[in-house]
Amino acid sequence: MSRVRNILRGFGVKNYIFIFAIVPMFIFGMYIHGQKITYFLRPLWEKPPKPFNLIQHYYNDNVTMENLCRLHGWGVRDNPRRVYDAVLFSNELEILTLRWKELYPYVAEFVILESNSTFTGIPKPLVFKRYREKFNFIEQRLTYGTIGGRFKKKENPFVEEAFQRVALDHLLKIAGITDDDLLIMSDVDEIPSAHTINLLRWCDEIPAILHLQLKNYLYSFEFHLDDKSWRASVHRYESGKTRYAHYRQSDNMLADAGWHCSFCFRRISDFIFKMKAYSHYDRVRFSHYLNPERIQKVICEGADLFDMLPEEYTFRDIIGKMGPIPHSYSAVHLPAFLLENAEKYKFLLPGNCMRER
């Protein structure tokens, strides 16, 4: 016993501090901030994707379509193409309204697929079906379908997402899409501007697949993050080849073509639902992330709901985007329906960060 005491006595106070204080603190720090460290070091092992061929975008209300098409290097058609707008729907009622009001003049058929399951396998009500009467203005141009979730536990959420996108392909055929029709592929909150879609339906010789550069907003149009949203795309439909997807399918992208308003909800409960339900649910690492008071505070600050670092590919970009998003005081060049109904949708405008429960 005395031998053990002598060994421990010779071990030294510094070593005790290291083992019983420093090491636990390090382990706890890695547990709390390990994901941040991984994101910060991303540039060491992952290179930026290949740059897009960014196409200049010309537009003014007083310029003829013939001249707008010519400015882009395209001819003008005798008749516009038909446009199909297809989305997977979860619970984004307000954003869906803004989207369809924006696109209504130029879309021949609105196609929407709704599941009774989230991508993460959580049962959900058929929200659109319940509130369908709110969208009577597009009823004559609406193809609505539902699909049952598979509710497979511990499955990668992207598998369920892919399953639903395949089902949307079948729904588009039911809706009557044919070759050379334009198909908008984007999430509900990725909204192409009306004049962008009008341009593409009138211009000849446009690329078969064209990604859309959208302005990235978070929580509302008060927090302009960047202009790097690229997943939305427009396709000249080709039978047997065109597949509904949400990844990069072309190198061509049209500049300044709309808005991506992520987590732009009226109610805190909708924030909580999406945080638990969408494909990156693993980002909810701690239960307090779902606390309504915390979420409200994060929204008003323009901070990150998941307390994560920016997903960038260079240290310069990561450091430049650290911290809250600066507040914007501009409500210029936003969807017309939003400004025409500002009182009803004021939670989406600068200076109105408070949300309903």
N, C-alpha and C positions, 0 to 999 in steps of 0.2 A: 504493500500500500504506500509506504514511504517512497518507494521507487517511482510510483506513478505520480505522487505529489511533486517529486523533484523534476520529472519530465515536464509536467504542466507548468511548474514554476519557471523552468528554463524556456518555456515557449514564448514568453514575452507578451507585454500588454498590447503592443502594436499588432501582433498576430491575432490576438483575441478580438481586437477591434475590427480587423480585416474580415475575419471569418464570421463573426456574429453581428456586425453592423454594416460594413461596406458591401459584402457579398449579398445579404438579403435586400439591401437597398438597390443594388444593381439588378437583381432578379425582378424586384417589384417594378423598377423603372422600365425594364424591358417588357414586362407584362402590360404596363400602362401605355408606353410610348413605342413599343416595338414596331407597330404598323407605320408610325410616322417615320421612324428611322429607315424602314424598308423603302418607303416612298421617296424619302430624301435622297437615298443612294441609287435610285432607279437609273440615273444617267450612266452609272458605271457598267451596267450590263444590258441596257436596252437602248437601241438607237431610235431616233425619230422615224416615223413612217415616211415613205416616199412622198415628196410634195405633190400637191394637186396642180394640174394645169388650170390656173384660175382665169376664167373668162370674164372680161369686163362687162359690166351691166349698165346699159343706157336706159333711162326712162325719164319722161316728163309728160304730164297730162296733155300738153299742147303739141306734142310731136306725133305725126301720123304713124300708124303701125308699119306701113311700108318703109318709112325712114328708120324706125327703130330696128326692124329686122335687118335692114341694109347696114346699119351701124355695127351690128353683131356679125356681119359677114354672111348672113342668111338671106334667102329669098322670102317672099311673102306668098301665102297660099290664097287660092280663090275662096276657100271655105275653111273655117277653123276645125281642127281635130276635136273629137269628143274627149272629155276628160273624166276619168274615174278617180275618186278620192277614197282610198281604202285604209281603215285603221282597226287596230285591236283596242278594245275599250275596257277600262277598269272602273274608274269612278270619277273621272275628270269632267264633270258636267259643265262647269263654267268655261273651261278652256275649250271644250268641244263646241260650245255655243259660239265662242269667238271665232274658232276655226271655220265653222260652217257658214257663219254670217260673212266672213271675209271672202270665202271661196264661192259662195252661192251663185254669183252671176255667171261663172265660167265652168261649173262642174255639171256634167250631164247625169252622173249617178254617184250617190254617196253610199259607200259600202262599209258596214260596221259589223264586226264580230265580237261577241261578248261571251265570256266563260263564267261558270259558277265556281271557278277556282282561280286563285292567284298563281303566278309562276312558281311560287314556293309551296303550292299545295294547300293553302289555307282556303276553306270554303268562303264564298262571298255571294251576296245577293246579286241578282241581275238588275243592276242600277238603271241602265238605259231602258230596259223593258218597263220598269216602274215609272220612269219619267218621260216616256216616249212622246206623250202628248205635248210636251214643251217644245218639241221639234217638228210641229205640224208644218212649218214653213218649207221643209224639204221632203215631206211625206211622199209626194208624187215621184220623187227621184231617189227613194231610199230602198236599199236592199239590206235587210237586217237578219243576222243569223246568230244562233247560240250554239255553244259546244260544251259538253260535260268535261270537267277536269278528271284526270286519272288518279289524283290524290296518292301518288307514290311517295312514301316517306323516304327522306334522306337522298332524294334524287337531285342532281344538279338542276337548278331552276331554268337554266338555258335549254334543257331538254324539253320541258313543258312549253317554253316560249316558242321553240322551233316547231313543236307539234301544232300550236295554235296558228302559226304563220302558214303552215301547209294547208290547214283548214281554210284560211283566208283565200288562198289560191283557188280552191274549189268554189268558194262563195263568189269570187269575181267572175267565174265562168257562168254561174247561175245568173249573175247580174247582166250578162250579155256583152262583156268586153270582147273586142275583136282586134285583129292586127292593125297596127298604126294608131290605135287609140292611145291617149296619154294616160299613164297610171302614176299617181302620186303615192310613193311609199315613204311613210314617216309616222312616227308616234303622234298621238293626239296633240301633245304639247309642242311639236315641231310644225310651225304654221307657215307655209309659203305665203308670200304677199299676193294679193289678187292680181296686181299688174304683172307679176312674174309669170303666173299661170296663163294669163291672157297672151302675153308675149310668146310663150312656148307653144300655145295651141295655134297661133296664127303663122308663126315662122316656119319656113320649109328648111330642110337640110340640117336641123338641129341634131346634136349627138343622140345616138340611140339610148344611151344612159347618161344622165347628167345629175351630178350631186349638187345640192343647194347649200351655199354658205349662209348660215343663219346667225343672227346676233344672239349670243347666249345671255339669258337673264335668269336670276335665281330669286325665287319667292314672289317677285313682282317685277314690273318694269322700272323699279327704283334701283335695282342692283344689276348693272350691266357688267357681266364678268369678262367677256371677250367676244371675238367674232369667229370662234373656231369650231362652231357646231357644223358638222359635215354629213351626218348620217342620212338626213332626208334626201330623197332622190326622185327624179321624174324619168319615166321609161316610155319609150315608144314600144307599145306592147307587141310581142311576137309569140304566137302560139307555139307551145312545146318548148320554149326557151326561157321566157320571162318567169322568174320565181320571186315571190314576195320575201324580202329579206331586209335586214337592218344593219348591214355591214358594207364595207367598201366594195363597189362593183365596177368602178370606172376611175379614170385619172382626171376626168373633166369635172370642174365645179364652177357654177355661176355665182359671181360675187353678189353680196348684199341682197339676198333673195327672200328674206323673211325673218321670223323670230322663233327662238326656242326658249320657252318660259318654263323652267323646271321647278317642281314643287310649288306651283302657283295656285294654292288652294285658299278657299275662303275660311275653312274651319281647321282648328288644331287637330281634331279627330281624323281628318283626311291626311294630315301630315303623318300621324302615328300609323295609320293604316298602310300608307305607301312605304314607310320606313321598314315595316315588318313584312311587307308583301312582295316587294319587287326583287329583281334578280340578284341584287347585291345586299341581301338582308344580313349577310355575315358582317356588315359594317356596324351593325348595332351590337357593339361589344359589351356594353354595360346597360343594365335596366334603366338607370337614371337618364339615359339619352332620350327615353320616351316620356319623360316628365313634362307635362303641358307648360309649366312655368318656364322650364329651361328652353323648350322649343320656341315659345313666344319671345324670350330674350334673344335667342339666336337669330330669329327672323328680323327683329328690329335692328340688330347690330350688323346684319349681313355676313354673319359668321357661318361656319360649316356645321351642319346638323350632326355629322358623324365625327367631328373633331379630327379631321384628316388633313394632311398636306395636299397641295395641288397635284394633280396627275399630269406632270409635265416631263419632258425628256432632257432638259438641260438645267444645270444648277441655277443659271441666271433666271430662267422662267419660274422655277420653283420659289426662289427667294423673292422675286418680284411680285408673286401672287400670295405670299404669306400674309396672314391677317385678314380682317374683314374686307369685304368688297366696298369700295367707296360709294357713297350715296350719289344718285343722279337726280337732277332737278328738271330733266328734260322729259317732256311727253310728246315730242315731235316725231312724226313718221311711225306711229303706232297703228294697230288695226282700227279702222274707222268706227266699227261698231262699239269698240271700247270707249272711245271719246264721246260718241253720241249717247252713250248710256253710262256716263262717268259716275253718277251717284250710285247706281246699282253695282258697279264693278270697281268702286273706289279702292278696294283692297289691293288692286293690281296697279294702282297709280302711285307715283312718288308722294311720300309724306303720309302714307296710310298703312303702317305696318301692323297695326293691331288686328288680331283675328278673332273670329267667333270660336266658341268651344265646340 
